[in-house]
């Protein structure tokens, strides 16, 4: 297959004093944008998963602070509290809010809205550049892979630019080496079935959708050359919190002797979190499991555990791909080395 150029979606953009966000709860059936004008609206969109993906919710929250300050220059702390509370697991959210908060506090109150907007825009640009760099590093690492398996959604709907793990997939396809992608449906929110399959179709990348429970058996049967996933938080020791079902895939990949690769920007690494045991795991409503498409699939009285994430120990991760390079093996020292490394200059290839 010859080299192919693919295009990506734009999930988030700031325009004319508002944040315009592609409503991911409407996909793949309808492409519609939400117009968000204050911190409360941005936080609500994040909480209901209209905006999702660790890097993307961080950027959205940064803009949310700026939007609130444009309405009330004295509302900084209230805006930050509302946004940080929207979702607990992804570290990018708190990181982005604190970064924009610090920029606002560094100037006099009348200039805070402008300073916050400048910081949010800078964060947005950095995450886009990080996506391109991750794509290049990951494609170099997986240059020999012809078939990949991925989980949840990690493309332009999850992170600015081309995304994280799906950015690597797109880069491999552009280079002409990738033949096929297996994507899981990603229970309980079906973000793989609704969003990843949608993105892969938009990108023109051949793919097949799997139920989550089929993945381990297919890996054992040799249906993929590697597994690549994203991450919502990486602890200082390299443990990875990601969409529930990731840990199972890591165990299956280890049993099959396959690389299990995690891709995410360094903004997803929480140097203050010693290990995965300290990561807060969001538990969502049982209705997301008891119903599908608004119809009940079990008794309304059925008890449900609905964790949105699980933690994969660093020892099961073959490599951590970031914009600053690749950590392998993944452990406290290699993660610390990534955080201490200078940001390399990177120019994306034309698309």
MITIMI-962835 format. One record per residue (C-alpha): residue number from 1; residue in three letters; x, y, z. Coordinates in pm, whole numbers, always signed. Layout:
# MITIMI-962835
(node NUM,"Ala",(X,Y,Z))
...
# end
This chain:
# MITIMI-962835
(node 1,"Unk",(+0,+0,+0))
(node 2,"Unk",(+129,+341,-89))
(node 3,"Unk",(+157,+629,+154))
(node 4,"Unk",(-183,+782,+224))
(node 5,"Unk",(-276,+1123,+360))
(node 6,"Unk",(-560,+1124,+614))
(node 7,"Unk",(-758,+1409,+767))
(node 8,"Unk",(-874,+1439,+1124))
(node 9,"Unk",(-1174,+1591,+1295))
(node 10,"Unk",(-1169,+1916,+1491))
(node 11,"Unk",(-1344,+1847,+1821))
(node 12,"Unk",(-1286,+2180,+1995))
(node 13,"Unk",(-1233,+2541,+1884))
(node 14,"Unk",(-1251,+2882,+2046))
(node 15,"Unk",(-1430,+3148,+1843))
(node 16,"Unk",(-1595,+3483,+1913))
(node 17,"Unk",(-1596,+3454,+2291))
(node 18,"Unk",(-1728,+3097,+2308))
(node 19,"Unk",(-1599,+2742,+2304))
(node 20,"Unk",(-1744,+2538,+2018))
(node 21,"Unk",(-1735,+2166,+2093))
(node 22,"Unk",(-1839,+1871,+1879))
(node 23,"Unk",(-2104,+1696,+2089))
(node 24,"Unk",(-1965,+1345,+2123))
(node 25,"Unk",(-2287,+1208,+2271))
(node 26,"Unk",(-2452,+1263,+1932))
(node 27,"Unk",(-2189,+1072,+1733))
(node 28,"Unk",(-2189,+881,+1507))
(node 29,"Unk",(-2546,+966,+1416))
(node 30,"Unk",(-2517,+1344,+1401))
(node 31,"Unk",(-2237,+1601,+1386))
(node 32,"Unk",(-2342,+1898,+1596))
(node 33,"Unk",(-2153,+2164,+1784))
(node 34,"Unk",(-2227,+2294,+2130))
(node 35,"Unk",(-2170,+2662,+2206))
(node 36,"Unk",(-2031,+2693,+2560))
(node 37,"Unk",(-1998,+3036,+2716))
(node 38,"Unk",(-1901,+2988,+3082))
(node 39,"Unk",(-1731,+2750,+3325))
(node 40,"Unk",(-2053,+2581,+3432))
(node 41,"Unk",(-2148,+2497,+3074))
(node 42,"Unk",(-1801,+2360,+3000))
(node 43,"Unk",(-1800,+2151,+3320))
(node 44,"Unk",(-2144,+2010,+3239))
(node 45,"Unk",(-2031,+1915,+2888))
(node 46,"Unk",(-1729,+1736,+3035))
(node 47,"Unk",(-1937,+1556,+3298))
(node 48,"Unk",(-2190,+1424,+3046))
(node 49,"Unk",(-1910,+1323,+2805))
(node 50,"Unk",(-2001,+1567,+2529))
(node 51,"Unk",(-1632,+1656,+2567))
(node 52,"Unk",(-1411,+1364,+2668))
(node 53,"Unk",(-1056,+1230,+2645))
(node 54,"Unk",(-796,+1335,+2900))
(node 55,"Unk",(-602,+1592,+2691))
(node 56,"Unk",(-918,+1736,+2535))
(node 57,"Unk",(-1100,+1791,+2864))
(node 58,"Unk",(-789,+1964,+2996))
(node 59,"Unk",(-787,+2210,+2707))
(node 60,"Unk",(-1162,+2261,+2735))
(node 61,"Unk",(-1132,+2334,+3107))
(node 62,"Unk",(-858,+2589,+3039))
(node 63,"Unk",(-1091,+2771,+2804))
(node 64,"Unk",(-1368,+2735,+3062))
(node 65,"Unk",(-1167,+2940,+3313))
(node 66,"Unk",(-1107,+3210,+3052))
(node 67,"Unk",(-1473,+3219,+2952))
(node 68,"Unk",(-1586,+3265,+3312))
(node 69,"Unk",(-1336,+3545,+3371))
(node 70,"Unk",(-1460,+3726,+3061))
(node 71,"Unk",(-1799,+3739,+3232))
(node 72,"Unk",(-1676,+3811,+3586))
(node 73,"Unk",(-1310,+3892,+3652))
(node 74,"Unk",(-1356,+3805,+4022))
(node 75,"Unk",(-1486,+3452,+3956))
(node 76,"Unk",(-1151,+3278,+3919))
(node 77,"Unk",(-1162,+3044,+4220))
(node 78,"Unk",(-1525,+2951,+4170))
(node 79,"Unk",(-1464,+2867,+3803))
(node 80,"Unk",(-1164,+2652,+3890))
(node 81,"Unk",(-1357,+2457,+4154))
(node 82,"Unk",(-1648,+2389,+3918))
(node 83,"Unk",(-1421,+2263,+3641))
(node 84,"Unk",(-1189,+2047,+3852))
(node 85,"Unk",(-1492,+1867,+3999))
(node 86,"Unk",(-1626,+1768,+3656))
(node 87,"Unk",(-1430,+1438,+3635))
(node 88,"Unk",(-1182,+1297,+3886))
(node 89,"Unk",(-956,+1047,+3708))
(node 90,"Unk",(-776,+1234,+3429))
(node 91,"Unk",(-493,+1448,+3565))
(node 92,"Unk",(-497,+1679,+3260))
(node 93,"Unk",(-810,+1850,+3387))
(node 94,"Unk",(-659,+1972,+3714))
(node 95,"Unk",(-325,+2044,+3546))
(node 96,"Unk",(-484,+2269,+3283))
(node 97,"Unk",(-705,+2453,+3531))
(node 98,"Unk",(-410,+2523,+3761))
(node 99,"Unk",(-193,+2642,+3474))
(node 100,"Unk",(-457,+2888,+3352))
(node 101,"Unk",(-533,+2992,+3711))
(node 102,"Unk",(-165,+3073,+3769))
(node 103,"Unk",(-154,+3283,+3452))
(node 104,"Unk",(-458,+3478,+3566))
(node 105,"Unk",(-321,+3535,+3915))
(node 106,"Unk",(+2,+3673,+3771))
(node 107,"Unk",(-173,+3987,+3645))
(node 108,"Unk",(-408,+4248,+3787))
(node 109,"Unk",(-775,+4154,+3798))
(node 110,"Unk",(-882,+4359,+3490))
(node 111,"Unk",(-628,+4168,+3277))
(node 112,"Unk",(-711,+3821,+3408))
(node 113,"Unk",(-952,+3720,+3132))
(node 114,"Unk",(-700,+3803,+2861))
(node 115,"Unk",(-417,+3626,+3044))
(node 116,"Unk",(-631,+3317,+3099))
(node 117,"Unk",(-731,+3304,+2733))
(node 118,"Unk",(-370,+3336,+2624))
(node 119,"Unk",(-271,+3049,+2856))
(node 120,"Unk",(-558,+2830,+2732))
(node 121,"Unk",(-462,+2893,+2369))
(node 122,"Unk",(-98,+2811,+2445))
(node 123,"Unk",(-203,+2485,+2612))
(node 124,"Unk",(-419,+2398,+2310))
(node 125,"Unk",(-129,+2458,+2070))
(node 126,"Unk",(+110,+2255,+2284))
(node 127,"Unk",(-126,+1957,+2292))
(node 128,"Unk",(-162,+1970,+1912))
(node 129,"Unk",(+216,+1971,+1873))
(node 130,"Unk",(+241,+1687,+2127))
(node 131,"Unk",(-1,+1482,+1917))
(node 132,"Unk",(+219,+1513,+1608))
(node 133,"Unk",(+531,+1424,+1804))
(node 134,"Unk",(+364,+1123,+1967))
(node 135,"Unk",(+246,+1005,+1628))
(node 136,"Unk",(+602,+1011,+1494))
(node 137,"Unk",(+760,+842,+1798))
(node 138,"Unk",(+491,+575,+1812))
(node 139,"Unk",(+506,+501,+1440))
(node 140,"Unk",(+884,+462,+1463))
(node 141,"Unk",(+840,+221,+1754))
(node 142,"Unk",(+573,+11,+1578))
(node 143,"Unk",(+717,+37,+1228))
(node 144,"Unk",(+689,-337,+1166))
(node 145,"Unk",(+328,-373,+1281))
(node 146,"Unk",(+71,-441,+1009))
(node 147,"Unk",(-230,-507,+1235))
(node 148,"Unk",(-307,-323,+1557))
(node 149,"Unk",(-570,-359,+1827))
(node 150,"Unk",(-685,-48,+2012))
(node 151,"Unk",(-930,+25,+2293))
(node 152,"Unk",(-1172,+308,+2371))
(node 153,"Unk",(-1126,+631,+2173))
(node 154,"Unk",(-790,+806,+2147))
(node 155,"Unk",(-813,+1013,+1829))
(node 156,"Unk",(-904,+1373,+1751))
(node 157,"Unk",(-1216,+1331,+1963))
(node 158,"Unk",(-1000,+1264,+2270))
(node 159,"Unk",(-706,+1500,+2225))
(node 160,"Unk",(-623,+1809,+2017))
(node 161,"Unk",(-464,+1736,+1683))
(node 162,"Unk",(-481,+1373,+1572))
(node 163,"Unk",(-504,+1241,+1926))
(node 164,"Unk",(-279,+999,+2114))
(node 165,"Unk",(-286,+626,+2032))
(node 166,"Unk",(-502,+684,+1725))
(node 167,"Unk",(-254,+949,+1611))
(node 168,"Unk",(+6,+672,+1600))
(node 169,"Unk",(-237,+456,+1403))
(node 170,"Unk",(-299,+737,+1154))
(node 171,"Unk",(+73,+804,+1116))
(node 172,"Unk",(+147,+437,+1048))
(node 173,"Unk",(-127,+432,+787))
(node 174,"Unk",(+10,+747,+623))
(node 175,"Unk",(+352,+585,+604))
(node 176,"Unk",(+202,+292,+418))
(node 177,"Unk",(+272,+11,+662))
(node 178,"Unk",(-56,-40,+846))
(node 179,"Unk",(-309,-277,+695))
(node 180,"Unk",(-588,-316,+950))
(node 181,"Unk",(-708,-203,+1294))
(node 182,"Unk",(-917,-399,+1541))
(node 183,"Unk",(-1112,-171,+1775))
(node 184,"Unk",(-1309,-279,+2079))
(node 185,"Unk",(-1659,-152,+2148))
(node 186,"Unk",(-1531,-31,+2489))
(node 187,"Unk",(-1801,-95,+2744))
(node 188,"Unk",(-1984,+50,+2923))
(node 189,"Unk",(-2002,+372,+2719))
(node 190,"Unk",(-1927,+215,+2379))
(node 191,"Unk",(-1675,+484,+2292))
(node 192,"Unk",(-1495,+243,+2062))
(node 193,"Unk",(-1810,+143,+1874))
(node 194,"Unk",(-1949,+495,+1856))
(node 195,"Unk",(-1635,+706,+1823))
(node 196,"Unk",(-1328,+505,+1722))
(node 197,"Unk",(-1506,+320,+1443))
(node 198,"Unk",(-1644,+658,+1332))
(node 199,"Unk",(-1298,+819,+1332))
(node 200,"Unk",(-1135,+527,+1151))
(node 201,"Unk",(-1404,+545,+884))
(node 202,"Unk",(-1351,+921,+851))
(node 203,"Unk",(-977,+856,+816))
(node 204,"Unk",(-1031,+582,+560))
(node 205,"Unk",(-838,+325,+767))
(node 206,"Unk",(-956,-39,+731))
(node 207,"Unk",(-1095,-160,+1062))
(node 208,"Unk",(-1311,-419,+1235))
(node 209,"Unk",(-1516,-372,+1552))
(node 210,"Unk",(-1498,-628,+1834))
(node 211,"Unk",(-1694,-687,+2151))
(node 212,"Unk",(-1454,-635,+2442))
(node 213,"Unk",(-1463,-1000,+2550))
(node 214,"Unk",(-1346,-1119,+2206))
(node 215,"Unk",(-1014,-932,+2218))
(node 216,"Unk",(-812,-1172,+2434))
(node 217,"Unk",(-895,-1475,+2225))
(node 218,"Unk",(-816,-1295,+1901))
(node 219,"Unk",(-483,-1176,+2036))
(node 220,"Unk",(-399,-1534,+2135))
(node 221,"Unk",(-492,-1645,+1783))
(node 222,"Unk",(-249,-1398,+1625))
(node 223,"Unk",(-502,-1147,+1489))
(node 224,"Unk",(-286,-845,+1579))
(node 225,"Unk",(+83,-761,+1595))
(node 226,"Unk",(+53,-520,+1891))
(node 227,"Unk",(-193,-343,+2118))
(node 228,"Unk",(-189,+36,+2149))
(node 229,"Unk",(-406,+236,+2390))
(node 230,"Unk",(-421,+583,+2538))
(node 231,"Unk",(-418,+687,+2903))
(node 232,"Unk",(-609,+910,+3141))
(node 233,"Unk",(-341,+924,+3408))
(node 234,"Unk",(+7,+778,+3446))
(node 235,"Unk",(+142,+747,+3799))
(node 236,"Unk",(+503,+835,+3881))
(node 237,"Unk",(+595,+465,+3882))
(node 238,"Unk",(+445,+408,+3535))
(node 239,"Unk",(+113,+250,+3635))
(node 240,"Unk",(-154,+353,+3385))
(node 241,"Unk",(-521,+442,+3441))
(node 242,"Unk",(-725,+409,+3125))
(node 243,"Unk",(-1068,+303,+3002))
(node 244,"Unk",(-1200,+0,+3187))
(node 245,"Unk",(-1087,-316,+3008))
(node 246,"Unk",(-734,-190,+2945))
(node 247,"Unk",(-589,-408,+3221))
(node 248,"Unk",(-750,-717,+3065))
(node 249,"Unk",(-594,-632,+2729))
(node 250,"Unk",(-253,-587,+2889))
(node 251,"Unk",(-276,-931,+3049))
(node 252,"Unk",(-389,-1084,+2719))
(node 253,"Unk",(-107,-915,+2527))
(node 254,"Unk",(+151,-1042,+2779))
(node 255,"Unk",(+13,-1396,+2751))
(node 256,"Unk",(+29,-1375,+2371))
(node 257,"Unk",(+381,-1230,+2371))
(node 258,"Unk",(+269,-906,+2203))
(node 259,"Unk",(+379,-547,+2268))
(node 260,"Unk",(+136,-348,+2481))
(node 261,"Unk",(+199,+20,+2410))
(node 262,"Unk",(+49,+323,+2586))
(node 263,"Unk",(+47,+665,+2418))
(node 264,"Unk",(-18,+994,+2597))
(node 265,"Unk",(+130,+1340,+2642))
(node 266,"Unk",(+350,+1411,+2942))
(node 267,"Unk",(+66,+1629,+3074))
(node 268,"Unk",(-103,+1295,+3156))
(node 269,"Unk",(+180,+1193,+3390))
(node 270,"Unk",(+107,+1276,+3753))
(node 271,"Unk",(+443,+1310,+3927))
(node 272,"Unk",(+262,+1360,+4259))
(node 273,"Unk",(+84,+1023,+4237))
(node 274,"Unk",(+326,+748,+4351))
(node 275,"Unk",(+139,+451,+4202))
(node 276,"Unk",(-186,+339,+4044))
(node 277,"Unk",(-324,+253,+4387))
(node 278,"Unk",(-363,+626,+4456))
(node 279,"Unk",(-559,+704,+4136))
(node 280,"Unk",(-925,+784,+4194))
(node 281,"Unk",(-1141,+562,+3972))
(node 282,"Unk",(-1463,+724,+3857))
(node 283,"Unk",(-1777,+513,+3909))
(node 284,"Unk",(-2059,+607,+3674))
(node 285,"Unk",(-2433,+552,+3683))
(node 286,"Unk",(-2560,+196,+3666))
(node 287,"Unk",(-2812,+309,+3404))
(node 288,"Unk",(-2526,+314,+3151))
(node 289,"Unk",(-2510,-65,+3190))
(node 290,"Unk",(-2876,-146,+3258))
(node 291,"Unk",(-2988,+27,+2940))
(node 292,"Unk",(-2870,+50,+2579))
(node 293,"Unk",(-3014,+317,+2351))
(node 294,"Unk",(-3268,+407,+2617))
(node 295,"Unk",(-3405,+50,+2642))
(node 296,"Unk",(-3360,-173,+2947))
(node 297,"Unk",(-3151,-488,+2903))
(node 298,"Unk",(-3191,-608,+3262))
(node 299,"Unk",(-3414,-551,+3562))
(node 300,"Unk",(-3411,-196,+3696))
(node 301,"Unk",(-3332,-346,+4038))
(node 302,"Unk",(-3012,-517,+3919))
(node 303,"Unk",(-2710,-392,+4114))
(node 304,"Unk",(-2432,-255,+3892))
(node 305,"Unk",(-2063,-175,+3937))
(node 306,"Unk",(-1969,+68,+3663))
(node 307,"Unk",(-1605,+182,+3694))
(node 308,"Unk",(-1509,+395,+3396))
(node 309,"Unk",(-1137,+311,+3429))
(node 310,"Unk",(-896,+49,+3555))
(node 311,"Unk",(-526,+52,+3638))
(node 312,"Unk",(-263,-143,+3444))
(node 313,"Unk",(+63,-205,+3633))
(node 314,"Unk",(+373,-59,+3470))
(node 315,"Unk",(+528,-406,+3444))
(node 316,"Unk",(+267,-497,+3180))
(node 317,"Unk",(+337,-190,+2964))
(node 318,"Unk",(+597,-250,+2692))
(node 319,"Unk",(+646,+119,+2616))
(node 320,"Unk",(+504,+459,+2705))
(node 321,"Unk",(+501,+690,+2402))
(node 322,"Unk",(+497,+1065,+2469))
(node 323,"Unk",(+581,+1381,+2278))
(node 324,"Unk",(+921,+1376,+2449))
(node 325,"Unk",(+1011,+1025,+2342))
(node 326,"Unk",(+952,+667,+2449))
(node 327,"Unk",(+998,+513,+2792))
(node 328,"Unk",(+1086,+142,+2781))
(node 329,"Unk",(+1092,-37,+3014))
(node 330,"Unk",(+828,+166,+3193))
(node 331,"Unk",(+923,+234,+3553))
(node 332,"Unk",(+976,+522,+3795))
(node 333,"Unk",(+1316,+610,+3649))
(node 334,"Unk",(+1213,+609,+3282))
(node 335,"Unk",(+901,+813,+3361))
(node 336,"Unk",(+1108,+1063,+3560))
(node 337,"Unk",(+1352,+1086,+3269))
(node 338,"Unk",(+1065,+1180,+3036))
(node 339,"Unk",(+947,+1453,+3269))
(node 340,"Unk",(+1299,+1590,+3306))
(node 341,"Unk",(+1380,+1584,+2936))
(node 342,"Unk",(+1365,+1909,+2740))
(node 343,"Unk",(+1083,+1943,+2490))
(node 344,"Unk",(+1228,+1863,+2144))
(node 345,"Unk",(+1150,+2083,+1846))
(node 346,"Unk",(+915,+1900,+1613))
(node 347,"Unk",(+775,+1987,+1274))
(node 348,"Unk",(+488,+1774,+1154))
(node 349,"Unk",(+491,+1628,+808))
(node 350,"Unk",(+250,+1792,+558))
(node 351,"Unk",(-99,+1646,+560))
# end
